[in-house]
Amino acid sequence: MEYSALSELLRVTANSEIISLAGGLPAPESFPLKIIKELNDLVLKKYEGASLQYGPTDGAKILKEEIAIWLGERNIKTTADNIGVTSGSQGALDTIGRIFIDEGDSIAVESPTYIGAVDAFTPYGPSYEEIKTDDDGAIPESLEKILKTKKVKFVYLVPTFQNPTGRTITWERRKQIAEIIKKYDTLLIEDDPYNSLRYCGKAVDPIQTMIQENTVYLCTFSKVLAPGLRIGFYSAPKNIAALMVSAKQSVDLHTNSYGQYLAAEYLKTGYLKKHLPKILKIYKSKQEAMLKALEKYFPKSFQWTRPEGGMFIWATGPKHFDAIDLYWKAIKNNVAFVPGTYFFAKLGEGKNTFRLNFTNVGEKQIKIAIKKLSEIIKKT
Amino acid sequence: MEYSALSELLRVTANSEIISLAGGLPAPESFPLKIIKELNDLVLKKYEGASLQYGPTDGAKILKEEIAIWLGERNIKTTADNIGVTSGSQGALDTIGRIFIDEGDSIAVESPTYIGAVDAFTPYGPSYEEIKTDDDGAIPESLEKILKTKKVKFVYLVPTFQNPTGRTITWERRKQIAEIIKKYDTLLIEDDPYNSLRYCGKAVDPIQTMIQENTVYLCTFSKVLAPGLRIGFYSAPKNIAALMVSAKQSVDLHTNSYGQYLAAEYLKTGYLKKHLPKILKIYKSKQEAMLKALEKYFPKSFQWTRPEGGMFIWATGPKHFDAIDLYWKAIKNNVAFVPGTYFFAKLGEGKNTFRLNFTNVGEKQIKIAIKKLSEIIKKT
């Protein structure tokens, strides 16, 4: 699998001297430690043993109810009965692969796409159809061209602040995509982990809001609370939700109860709304630092995205630029990032691209890293 | 799947008027709430953001080191590098199914066996070979008979206080089984979740201690700390451990970090050793209450196991007794248990058997439930 090759490649970044723009990790200083301390006491007092006991496979009722309210705020129509809690979004992606993909089935993904999803789907043996993308995200005509000739089991998109590009599919395109999904009566997997991480501009409603019955919508607490709790969730039509629960049961019985009650109270107490602005402030500033450094140091022959949120910037070099070559030279200079080719479902694409994460290191380090990268590029 | 039928059957037990001897839940009063409160503060103070951040797929280093020490106390030779942390034991069982079972492969399991394991393995399409059992656990000659004629991918056993029977494989038999596993060069999956729950008698070393290179040993914090944290683990030969990690990555990235640090500190601070006697005291007394009630009320034509630990007693009625019929009559009288036939990998066996859990309800309720069951049996 490509993901293993990538893991191997990234192993060197564990060296603490390296400034890593490679991962997709939240800033540890963004975690609400004080709030979690308070919620720990609240959860143990309020739920006692229930917070530590085996729980239902679809998730704790109170968390599902709170999630339904939260999703309502982004205009998603759902109820607790449509929602399931998973062991991170990855748990949902694996379950989706397990129930929908039979060996040889086609699925459609963006080009480039989120590699963790490819890693979740690939063991079930799909063949990938790639949807072309540009600065406005996935191109509807490219999707329709695929669906016209192929029956796909589902279309997998990360429409908002996509990983790896940071791009957001425009509202116009979302409407077109919704129509296409409906017209060809297929299923959309809308993976939306970065929805809350908007630093400027106006929110765009999820595609789910237009085609509720054709969408499994995924989100997570990893970017707004803490990824280490491994609390992801989905909202799905009830028949699909039932399949998801049944498939999840044999994999892990249920998602950890304690983390679920913490997440439920993080919503219920209003702490998420109180804390989120702090996260946004930290990331906005880091993103600005990276964009400024790119502007200042990078050669004019390079392009990069300027997302209104999320965790990543996507850079594209001239046609024959080799990002893997840059990677190994950068490592020698104690800077890491991810060569973009690893984000394509089909091998060999995007060799001149790379992904830069701006959330996990300090602003000074971001500047140093971008400067070093540009120096290496200019020397090559 | 049988497990779904069983879930359906057990749904009625959610009614709070029902005394349920059906589940396999620890007693909520056995959870160390005060200790967890203390460890919460300790973990946040000591590990800060790291306890909430993404972590390695194989588990937090400190937890793996503490587990290696803990397992050493039961004479298991292992190191942190052989250990992986999973989302409950179920997570390990699913991973084992994923890496070892190809459609049509044979695997050998006890008759009866742990139904959660069957549920984890079945999606990968194995065919089951059943090892005969008696009061001393799995019968070595029956295992050898299978291995003589069939190549099995692995042998799955719960040797100590087995779920569902409560039986423990004797040391003599363990030695024979170890020799057979080695002779036929197959793999043992030794699932040992109840190891610490011994109320009397002398500990028997795991089979792993004799055939380390042929064993994946599974255990969990579910019975000694709290199941809701979903922290299971395995010790495996390094080549297998590497396969397990790679397969787990696509399923859930890693097990929740926060729970892992809680579990690590539960071991490191010595709290497990301090708290375990309290758990044993609660369960021993409940088990005695159940055995006493069975002795007093049950007809002489019934037999049941008298385990030295664990969570279950296994009852066997006369040849033509129908435990599913008893189940529905019992439900009408607000008592639940699990008909034994659901614990057999092959359909239709064990119709005259049933499993009684004694850990999750009070002693008075145990007595009432057993009395009611015997009254129904006598009326039938």
HADDOCK unambig.tbl for C-alpha pairs under 7 A between the chains (distance, minus, plus):
assign (segid A and resid 28 and name CA) (segid B and resid 49 and name CA) 5.09 0.50 0.50
assign (segid A and resid 28 and name CA) (segid B and resid 53 and name CA) 6.97 0.50 0.50
assign (segid A and resid 31 and name CA) (segid B and resid 49 and name CA) 6.65 0.50 0.50
assign (segid A and resid 49 and name CA) (segid B and resid 28 and name CA) 5.10 0.50 0.50
assign (segid A and resid 49 and name CA) (segid B and resid 31 and name CA) 6.64 0.50 0.50
assign (segid A and resid 51 and name CA) (segid B and resid 228 and name CA) 6.71 0.50 0.50
assign (segid A and resid 52 and name CA) (segid B and resid 226 and name CA) 5.40 0.50 0.50
assign (segid A and resid 52 and name CA) (segid B and resid 227 and name CA) 6.28 0.50 0.50
assign (segid A and resid 52 and name CA) (segid B and resid 228 and name CA) 4.20 0.50 0.50
assign (segid A and resid 52 and name CA) (segid B and resid 229 and name CA) 6.27 0.50 0.50
assign (segid A and resid 53 and name CA) (segid B and resid 28 and name CA) 6.97 0.50 0.50
assign (segid A and resid 53 and name CA) (segid B and resid 226 and name CA) 6.35 0.50 0.50
assign (segid A and resid 53 and name CA) (segid B and resid 227 and name CA) 5.51 0.50 0.50
assign (segid A and resid 53 and name CA) (segid B and resid 228 and name CA) 4.47 0.50 0.50
assign (segid A and resid 54 and name CA) (segid B and resid 227 and name CA) 5.57 0.50 0.50
assign (segid A and resid 54 and name CA) (segid B and resid 228 and name CA) 4.88 0.50 0.50
assign (segid A and resid 55 and name CA) (segid B and resid 228 and name CA) 6.93 0.50 0.50
assign (segid A and resid 87 and name CA) (segid B and resid 252 and name CA) 6.01 0.50 0.50
assign (segid A and resid 88 and name CA) (segid B and resid 252 and name CA) 6.48 0.50 0.50
assign (segid A and resid 90 and name CA) (segid B and resid 251 and name CA) 6.21 0.50 0.50
assign (segid A and resid 90 and name CA) (segid B and resid 252 and name CA) 5.04 0.50 0.50
assign (segid A and resid 90 and name CA) (segid B and resid 253 and name CA) 6.63 0.50 0.50
assign (segid A and resid 91 and name CA) (segid B and resid 251 and name CA) 5.69 0.50 0.50
assign (segid A and resid 91 and name CA) (segid B and resid 252 and name CA) 4.93 0.50 0.50
assign (segid A and resid 94 and name CA) (segid B and resid 250 and name CA) 6.89 0.50 0.50
assign (segid A and resid 94 and name CA) (segid B and resid 251 and name CA) 5.35 0.50 0.50
assign (segid A and resid 119 and name CA) (segid B and resid 250 and name CA) 5.52 0.50 0.50
assign (segid A and resid 120 and name CA) (segid B and resid 250 and name CA) 4.70 0.50 0.50
assign (segid A and resid 120 and name CA) (segid B and resid 251 and name CA) 6.36 0.50 0.50
assign (segid A and resid 226 and name CA) (segid B and resid 52 and name CA) 5.40 0.50 0.50
assign (segid A and resid 226 and name CA) (segid B and resid 53 and name CA) 6.35 0.50 0.50
assign (segid A and resid 227 and name CA) (segid B and resid 52 and name CA) 6.27 0.50 0.50
assign (segid A and resid 227 and name CA) (segid B and resid 53 and name CA) 5.51 0.50 0.50
assign (segid A and resid 227 and name CA) (segid B and resid 54 and name CA) 5.57 0.50 0.50
assign (segid A and resid 228 and name CA) (segid B and resid 51 and name CA) 6.72 0.50 0.50
assign (segid A and resid 228 and name CA) (segid B and resid 52 and name CA) 4.20 0.50 0.50
assign (segid A and resid 228 and name CA) (segid B and resid 53 and name CA) 4.46 0.50 0.50
assign (segid A and resid 228 and name CA) (segid B and resid 54 and name CA) 4.86 0.50 0.50
assign (segid A and resid 228 and name CA) (segid B and resid 55 and name CA) 6.94 0.50 0.50
assign (segid A and resid 228 and name CA) (segid B and resid 256 and name CA) 5.32 0.50 0.50
assign (segid A and resid 228 and name CA) (segid B and resid 257 and name CA) 4.74 0.50 0.50
assign (segid A and resid 228 and name CA) (segid B and resid 258 and name CA) 6.23 0.50 0.50
assign (segid A and resid 229 and name CA) (segid B and resid 52 and name CA) 6.27 0.50 0.50
assign (segid A and resid 229 and name CA) (segid B and resid 256 and name CA) 5.00 0.50 0.50
assign (segid A and resid 229 and name CA) (segid B and resid 257 and name CA) 6.24 0.50 0.50
assign (segid A and resid 229 and name CA) (segid B and resid 258 and name CA) 6.11 0.50 0.50
assign (segid A and resid 230 and name CA) (segid B and resid 256 and name CA) 5.28 0.50 0.50
assign (segid A and resid 250 and name CA) (segid B and resid 94 and name CA) 6.89 0.50 0.50
assign (segid A and resid 250 and name CA) (segid B and resid 119 and name CA) 5.51 0.50 0.50
assign (segid A and resid 250 and name CA) (segid B and resid 120 and name CA) 4.71 0.50 0.50
assign (segid A and resid 251 and name CA) (segid B and resid 90 and name CA) 6.21 0.50 0.50
assign (segid A and resid 251 and name CA) (segid B and resid 91 and name CA) 5.69 0.50 0.50
assign (segid A and resid 251 and name CA) (segid B and resid 94 and name CA) 5.35 0.50 0.50
assign (segid A and resid 251 and name CA) (segid B and resid 120 and name CA) 6.35 0.50 0.50
assign (segid A and resid 252 and name CA) (segid B and resid 87 and name CA) 6.01 0.50 0.50
assign (segid A and resid 252 and name CA) (segid B and resid 88 and name CA) 6.49 0.50 0.50
assign (segid A and resid 252 and name CA) (segid B and resid 90 and name CA) 5.04 0.50 0.50
assign (segid A and resid 252 and name CA) (segid B and resid 91 and name CA) 4.93 0.50 0.50
assign (segid A and resid 253 and name CA) (segid B and resid 90 and name CA) 6.64 0.50 0.50
assign (segid A and resid 256 and name CA) (segid B and resid 228 and name CA) 5.32 0.50 0.50
assign (segid A and resid 256 and name CA) (segid B and resid 229 and name CA) 5.00 0.50 0.50
assign (segid A and resid 256 and name CA) (segid B and resid 230 and name CA) 5.29 0.50 0.50
assign (segid A and resid 257 and name CA) (segid B and resid 228 and name CA) 4.73 0.50 0.50
assign (segid A and resid 257 and name CA) (segid B and resid 229 and name CA) 6.23 0.50 0.50
assign (segid A and resid 258 and name CA) (segid B and resid 228 and name CA) 6.22 0.50 0.50
assign (segid A and resid 258 and name CA) (segid B and resid 229 and name CA) 6.12 0.50 0.50
